[in-house]
Amino acid sequence: MKYNEKLEFDGNNRVPVVFITDENFAIPTCVAIISLIKNKDKDTFYYIFIIADRISIETENKLFSLKKDDVNIQLIHISSEKFEGIHEGEKSICVASLSALFKFEIPNILPLEDKILYLDGDILVRKDLKELFNINIENFYVAAAHDTGKLYFKRPIIKEIPSYFNSGVMLLNLKRLRENKIPESLIETKKRQETTLMDQDVFNIVLQCGVKHIDIKYNFLLLNLHRAKDKYKFEQINALFNSSYKNLEDVEEKSHIIHFSSRDKPWKFVDGVYSKQWFSYFRMSPFRDPPNISDIKLAINEYSQEYQDVRKVNTNPIVHRAPHEKKEGIFQKHHAELNTPQNKIKKLKNQIKNLEGEVDQKNREINALKWTMETHKQLIKNFKAESRSIKQIYLEKNVSSQDYGKLTVIIPYRKTDDLQREENLDINLNYLSKLGIKNLIISQHSDESAKPLLIEKYGNLFDYFRVYFSYADGKLFNKSRAINQGVIKSKTPYIAIFDVDALTRNENIYQAIYLLDKGFELVHPHDRLVKDIVDKKSFIEDYDFEKVKSPTQQRDWADGGIVFWNKRSFIDIGMKNEHITGWGSEDNEIIFRANIFQLKQIRIDDILYHLYHDRLKVKTDDNFENMKKMMYITSKKELLNEIKQWPWLEEAKKTIHEDLVLTTENTELEEELFSKK
């Protein structure tokens, strides 16, 4: 489904939801999403946006893996570095990271959405949220639940603002927020006024006259209410929410969302309130690794020492009664609010024995890998420092035109039934033809050849147009193999590897050829900044990049998309690693090798434009092992010993001794199959 075609789904069934996460909070966010999916109605279509603050490729792929036929996942990459220094103060009681400030910018980050449900990552969703999303907020900025802290906290702001709400679950009227420039007001208020919470106080200051309050069942602060149970009476909850619940257990039973908004998160303690439920969803997640042994030991030791007199346990996760210090009621230690029977202690101890050996081995591997990565980080830092001075020399020159005859554009391609992918290919090829690109190769790795169709449709757009096909035999798309085949068949000194969905400005192509002429071996036409082209129809009217209004995304690992190479250098360092299948990791891995070989490379200070489409990135389990193997290599000598074993290099090396200029003679060899239309 295209992002700008959201209305093709029934408006009552499509529920757009947005989360914000960084690397540290990715696991809880993933668990929250799983609970959202597992408890949805069959006819609900969740369109989930994840605003991702500098997460790793591995984490990105795990989040993408949650995508289903009725659940779409879209990641939006932005860096929170711009917020540094905006939240300071000794009185801060904030547990959130700077990433939470992106809540202020959601209306602008998602310009095509008029209404959306924002959810914090420290929640569990227990029921379908279509009912919540369909609440009418036409005349409000936000629908949210009262923050129950006003019953037991003494912070002045809670008392001063009667409508004070919790910002962990918000139904946002994005259209109204944009029209009244509220995002800008929120940022300015945050800069001007010191607040103890990251975003919640500011939301309440700015939106206090535009709030529609919702039932506590949509944002039940379970841990907070239990910890402060002696500071309020339950009747106050019903009075605050205008509800008629019997007790906390009744609220819990009917709740749609349980929000762990305090510091006492359920994943921190194996025997905490709602830990059992949280871990049941965690075990369904792609992050399900062995538990942290030290955390288990700590929980067992503390439990054994302090609660030896426990005899009877009620398994209700909210209220339990057992004799402790001759007192009935909730245990004083927050991590023991949900008591674990003694037989569970034995089970956990057995788990420790079984897992300790495995964890120790993994820790040794991780430490070795960290050492290697730090070494290479320093190597890259040194190289970047040199590159900055080089940029000042070479990028000051205004290059107006270049000889496109020196360059072959290679597009790796797989034939699918995905109409968006075919649309992106069509846009890309017509754009490159309009720029005057002369030589273009489509290298296909699929089960079915699209060569005749592609030649018929696009053969007349370029002076030299070839389609090469390699049979996939039902295996996963091997982008690296497709690229390598295209490089082997190319007959120019320079190559440019373009993803089907990647575009760059014409002047960047001029600049790249100029830089290759000056001795650079590798040129990136962007500085890890990416913009999605969502409104493609408007864009292709005149291919005007100024029309692209989507937010700029900082992608620190963006080593692909479009890359210009000296062909000889590309082959000398081993070409693409065909052991890495799918797509994504192969770009980072070859740049790792380029750094080891100390290739002369440079980045042009511009943006990579991405033709938007829904996609689930797919990689094999072997990719991580192959990447890890390469990351252990620390010298050029080791790397040469590795790549000389790669079978695809033998044929490639022959091509660098050929005359790398297109002539009438060598183009006629395939004229019968590839004649211009």
N, C-alpha and C positions, 0 to 999 in steps of 0.2 A: 504494500500500500504506500502511495506517495504521501509525503508529509502534507502537501498542499491539496490533497484530495480527501481530507478527513470526513467530509460530509457524505461520502458514499456509504458509511455505516449509519445505522439508525441512531439518531441523536440521543435516544434514551438508553442505548446499549453501549455506546462508546464512552469510556470513562478515562480521560487523560489524567495521569498522575505524575508528579515530579518529585524526585529525591535529589539530595545533594550529598556528595561523599568525597573524601580524600582517601589516600591509601590506608590510613590508620583506621578508618571507619567503614571500609569496604565490606568486611565480613558481616557486621550487624546489619548494614544496609541490604546486603544480599539475603540474609535471613528474613528481614522484613518483607522483601519482595516475594520470597517463597511463600510466606504466610498469606500474603495478599492473593497470590495465584491459587494456592491450595484451597482457599475458602471462598472463591468466587462462584457466582451462578453460571450455569452453562452458557447463557445468552449474553453475558457481559464480555465486552472487548476492552481490555486494559491497554492503553497506549502509554507506556512508561518512559519518561524522560529522566535520564540520570546526568545531572550536572557534575562532571568529574574533575576534581582538582588534582592534576598531575599524578594520576594513577599509572601503574605499570601496565605494560602490554599484557602480561599474564593475568592481572586482575581484570583488565578490560575484556579479555576473552571469556573469563569465567562469568562475568556479568552478562555478556552477550549470549551465553549458553542458556540463559533462562527464557529466551524467546520461544514462543509457541505459535500455533495457528491463530489463537485468539488472545495472544499477548505479544505486543511489539515492544522492542527495547531500542531506544536511541540514546547514545552517549554524546554529550556536549562537553568538549574539553576546554576548560578555562583555568587560568592560574590565579590563585588568591594573593600572589605577591603584591598586587596593586593595593591591597588592603593593609599591608604591614604598617604598624604604627597607629592604626585607627582605633584599636581597642587596647587601652592601657589604663592603669590605675590600681592602687593598692587594695581598693575595696571590691575588686572584681570577685564574684563567686561563680564565674562562668566555667562550664565544663565543655563548651563547644569550641571548635576550632574556627579560624578565620573564614573557612569555607562557608560557614553558616550565613555570612554576610551576602552571599549570592541570592539569598531569599529576597533581598531588596530589589534585585535586578531581574527576577523571573519574568515580569511583564515584557521587558525588552529582549531578554534571551529567547523567549518563545513568542515572537510577534504574530504568529498565525493562530494562536490560541486565544480565545476570549474568556475562558473560564477553566480553571484547573484545580486539582486537589493536591496540595502540598503535604508531604508526610516526612517527619524526621526518620532517621534510620534506626533509632532505639525503640522500636515498637513491635508488637505482634498484632496482625490483623486477624480477627476471628470470624468475621462475617463479610458478605459482599458489601461493597461500598457504593453501589449504584444509588441507593436511597439517599446517602449523604451527598453525593455529587448533584443530585437532582433538586436539592433545596434551592429555592428561588432567592437569589441575591442581586437581582437586577438593580435595586436601589441602595446597595451596600458595597463597600470595598471588600469585606471579608466576612466569612462565617466561621466562628471559632468558639471553643468552650471556655467558660470562666476558668482561670487558673485557681485551683483550690488552695493555693498558698495564701490567698487572702484570708483564709480561716485560721491560719496558724503562723504565718510569717509577719514580721514587724517592719518590713521595708516600707518606707514612706510612700514610694510610688504606687504600691498596691492599694494603699488606702486613699491616695489622692485621685486615682482614676477608677471610678465605679465600674467601668466596663472592662477592666483589666483582664486580658485573655492569655491563654497559653498558645505560643506560636509554633508548637510542634505538629499540630494538625490544623491546617487552614484551607478553607475553600475560598479561592481567590477570584475576584472579578477582575481579570487582567485588562479587559477593555476599559473599564472605568478607571483603573489605576493608571493606565497609559494616558488616557485623555486628560487626567488632572495632574500629570507629571509627578505622581507619587514616588516612583523609584528615586528620582533626583532629590526629593524632599527627605526621604528616608536616609540617604547617604549624607546629606548635609547635616541633618539632625544628629547622626552618629558622630560626625566629625566635631560638631559644636558642643555636644553635651556628654559629659562623662556618665556612663551607665554601668551597672554591675553585671548585667547579662549581655551576651554578644549581640542579639538582635531583638529579643522579646520586648524589652523596655521601649526601644525606639518604635517598634510597630504600634505599641499602645499609645505612645505620645502622639504619633502622627495620625493614627486611624481611629482614635477613641470615639469620634462622632459618626463612624461609618461601619460599626460592628453589628452583626446579627449573631446572637448567642445560640449555640446548639447544645444538645443534650450531653450530659457527662459520659454517656455510653460511647460517644465518638472519640473521646480523649480521656480515658480513665487513668489517672496518675496513681496507680496502685501502690507503688513503693513509698511514695511521698505520704499518702494517706495513712499507711500503716505505721510508718516511722513517727508520725505526729499524732497518733491516735489519742493520746492523753491531752491534747491541746484543743480539741474541738468536740462537739457533740454531733452525732449523725444527722440530727434534725436540721442542723445548719446547712448540710449538703443539699437536702431537699428544698430548703428555703432559697438557697443560692441558684439552683438550677430549675426551680419551679417544678420539681419532680415528686414522685411518690414511691421511691424505692424503700424496701424494708430494712436493709442493712447493706454493708459492703459486699457481702456474698451475693446479694441480689443484683447489685450493680455489676459485679464481675461476671455473673452468669449471663447477663443481658448485654454486656459490652461488645461493641464492634471493634474497638481498637484499645489495646492496653499499651500505655506509654510509660517507659522506664526513664523518666526525665531526671532522676537524681543521679548521684555518683554511684549508687549501688546497683550496677548493671547485672542482669541475670547471668551473663557469661563470665563474670568474675569469680563466681562461687558455685561449686557443684551442688550445694545444698541450699541455695538461696531461694527466695520467693520467686516462683515462676521459672526457675532455672531448668527444671525438668521439661517444661513445655518449650522453652526457648531452644534447648539442645535437641529436642525432637525435630524441629525445623532445620536446625544447623546440620544435622546428619543427612538431610536431603540436599544440602548445598554442594556446589563444586569446591568449596573450601574445606570439606570434611577431612581434616588431617588428624593424626593422633593427638589427644589432649595434652596440654602442658603438664608434665609430670610434677614439677615443683608446686604448681597450683593445687593439684590433687593431694599431694603430701601435706601441704599447709592446711587444707580443709579437714583432712582426716585427723591430723595431730590436734588441731584446735577443738574439733568436735569431741575427740576421745578424752581430752583433758578436762573440758569444761562441762560436758553433758553426760557424764557417766551414769547419772541417776535417772536417765530417761527410761521409762518402762513401756509406755504406751504412746503411740503416735497416731493422730488422725491425719490422713493424707490430703485433706483439703488444703490447697496451696495458700489460702488466705488466713484462715483461723485454725489453730490447733491448740490443744491443751495438754500439758504434761507437767508433772511436778518438777520444779527447778527452783532451788533456793527457797523451798517451802512456799512457792508463789504460783498461783494459777495465772495463765495468760501468755502473752507473746514473749519469746525470749528476748533478752536485751541485746544480744549480738545480732547485727543485721544479717550476717551471713548464715545464721542458724534459724532464721524465721521459718524455714521449711525444714523440719527435722528429717535426718536420714537414718533409717533403722540400722542396727549394728550389722546385720547381714550384708547391707550395701557397703559398709566399710570393708568387709572382707573381700567383696567383689572388686572394689576399687584397688585394694592392695594387690590382688591378683593381676589386675590390669597393669599396674605399675611394673610388676616383674616382667610381664610379657612385652611391655612397650619400651622399657628403659634402654635395652640393648639397641633397639631400632632407632630410638631418638638420639642416643649417643653417636651412632654412626652418621645420622643425618646432620647432627650438629658439627661433627668433624668435617663433613663435606661442605656444609654452609660456611664454616670458618675459612676453609681453604679457598672457596669461591669468593668470599668477601675480600680476602687478601689479594687475589688475582684481580678482582674488579677495581680495588683501590689503586693497584699498580697502573692499570690501564686508564683509570680516571685521571691520574696525574699525567700520563702520557698525552691524553686528549687535551687536558688543560694547557700543557706546554704548546701543543700544536695550535690550539685556538688562539693563544697569545700571539704566536707568529702570524696566524691568519689575519688577525685584526690589523697589523701593520701592513700586510700585503694588500688588504682591501683598500686602505687609504690610497695606495698607489694606483691600483687597477680599476676600481669602481668609480673613480672620479671622472673617467673618460666617458663622454657621451657617444655611444655607438649607434649610428642611425641605420645601418644595413650591413648584411653579411652575405657571403656566398653559401646558400643553402645546399649547394651541390656536394659540400663536404660532409653532410650530415644525413644519417638514416634514422628515422623515428621507428622504434620497435614497440609494438603494442601486444603484450601477452593477452590471450583471449581464450575463453571457454564458452562453448555454445550451450545455452540453457533456455528454459522457457520464461525466463525473467524479462518481462517487457521493459522494465526500467533499465536494465543492463544494456539491452539492445538500443534503447533510446539514447543512452549515454554514449555508446560507441558511435552512433550516427552524428550526434552533436560534435563529438571530438574530431571525427574525420572531416566533417564539413568545415569546422573551425580551422584545422591545420591546412586544409586545401586553400581556404580563403587567405591565410597568411602567406601562401606561396611555398610551402614545404614541397620538396621535389621527390624525395625518396621515402617510402613508407612500407614497412613489413608488418603484417599481422601474423603472429605465431600462435597457432591454436593447439591446445592440448585437451582433447575431448574424446568422447566415444563416437561422435558423429561429425563428419567434416562439413563445414559451412563454406568451403572454398568457392564452389561455383556461384553461390548466392552473393558472397562478398565481392567477388571479382566483377560480377554483373552490375552490382549496385555502386561500387566505389572505384572501379578500375580506371575511370576517366578523370578522376580527381587529381592524380599525381603522375609525374613523368615516369616514375619507377614504382610500381605497386605489386607486391607479392604476398601471397598467402601460403604459409607452410603449416602442414597438419601432422601432428603426432598422436597416435592412438592411445587413449588412456586405459583401455581395457577394464572399465568399471572402477578404476582407482581414483583416489582423491586428486583434484586438480593440482598439478605440479607447476606452479607459476615459474619457478626457477628453471625448469627444463624448457618451458616455452620461451623464456627470455634467451636462454643460451642458444637454442636452435635459431632464433632470429639473429643473434649476434654472429653466429657462424656463417649465415647466409648473406649478411650485410657486406657491402663492397666499398665502404667509405671509411676514412680515417677516424671519424667521430660518429658516435651513436647516442641516441637519446631514448631512454626507456620511459615510456608513458603508460601509466595505468589507464584503463578504459575510461575512468571517471575523473581524470585529473587534467586541469588546464593551467596554462600560465600566459602571461602577457607576451606579445610579440617582441617587445624590446628586451625581455629576459632571454629569449632565444638568440637574438643578436648578440647580447652580452656574453652568453655562454660560449658561442662559437669564437668570439673575440678572445675570451679567456683561455680556451683550449688552444687557440693559435699562439698565445703567449706562453704556453708551456704548462698550464694547469692540466691535471689529468682527470679531475672530477669536479663538476660544478652542480650545485643545488640551486635551482631558480627561486628558492624561498628560504626564509630563516625560521623554520619550524612554526610558522603561522598559517592557519588554515581557515578558509571560509566556505560554507556550504552554499551552493547555488540551488536554491529551493524552487524559485519561480523560473523554471527553464524556458517557458514559453516567451516570457518577456525578455530574457537574456539573449535568446537566439535571433531576436529581431535585428540586432546590430552588434551582437557580441560585446556589449558594453559592460565591463567589470564594475563600473561605478554604480550600476543598478543593483549590485549584490549588497543587500542591507543586513544580512545575517551577521551575528556577532563573530568577531575574530577569535579563533580558538588557539591557545598555546599548546602545542604538542611537542614536548621536549624530546620524544623518541622518534619524531617524524624524519626518517632517513630515506623515504621512498616517495611514491607518487609520481614524480618526474625527476630524473637524474640524467645529466649529460656526462659522457665518458669519452676519454681517448680509448679507442677500441683496443689498442695494444696493451695499455695498462689494465683494462678490464680483464683481458685474458691472462696477463702475467700474474695477477693475484688469485687466479683460480676460477673466475667467472662467478655466477650464482651457484650456491651450494644446493645441488639437487637432492641431497639427503633431507633437506628441510622442505616439507610439502605444505599445501595450503598457501597462505599468504600472510605477510606481516613480519615475521621473524627474519625472513631471508634478507630484507633490506637492512636491518640492524647488524646482521652477521657479516655481510660483505663490507660494511663501513668499518666494523671492527678489524677486518683484515686489511683494509685500506690504511688504517691508522698504524697497524704493525709494520706495513711496508713503507710507511711514511710518504704516501702519495701526496702530491701537491694538490690540495683541494680548497674550495672556497664556497661560501654561501652568499647569494645575492639577497640584499635586504628587501624582500617583498613577500607576498602572500601566495600560497598554493590554493587554487580554487578547485573545490570538489563538487562534482555533479551529484546531488543528493540522491540516495536510494536506500531502501531497507536492506540490511545485510547482516547475516550471522557469519562472523569469521570462524573458519574451521581449520584446525591444525591437528596433527596426529600426536599421540602420546610420545612418539620418538623425538619430536621437535625439541623438547626441553633437554633431553639427553644429548642431542647433537649440539645444541647451543652451549650446554655446559662443557662438553668436550672441547669446543673451540675456545671457550673463555679461559680454559686452563693453559692455553698456549701463550707464551710470554715473549717469544723471540721470532725473528724473521726466519732463522734456520729451522726451528721447529715447525713453523707454518709451511715452509717449502717442502719439508718431509711429509707433511700431511697432504697438501694439495697435489703432489706428484702422483698420489695414488688414485686421484679422481679420474675415472675413465672418460668423461666428456671433454677433457682438455686436449686429448691427442688430436682430434679432428680440428679443434679450434686453433691450435698453434699453427697449423698449416696455412690458415687464412691470413695470418699477419705477415706472411712472406709474399702474399699476392700483391698485385698492383691495386692499391686501395682507391681507385678512381673509376667511376662508372664510365664505360665506353660502349660504343655501338656493338662491338664484338661480344662482350660478356653479357649484355642485356638480351641479345638475340637467342641465347641458349634456351631460354624458356618462353620465347615469344609465342609459340604455338598455344601454350596454356594460358599465358598471361597478357596477351595482346591488349592494347588500350582500346576501350570501347568508344 
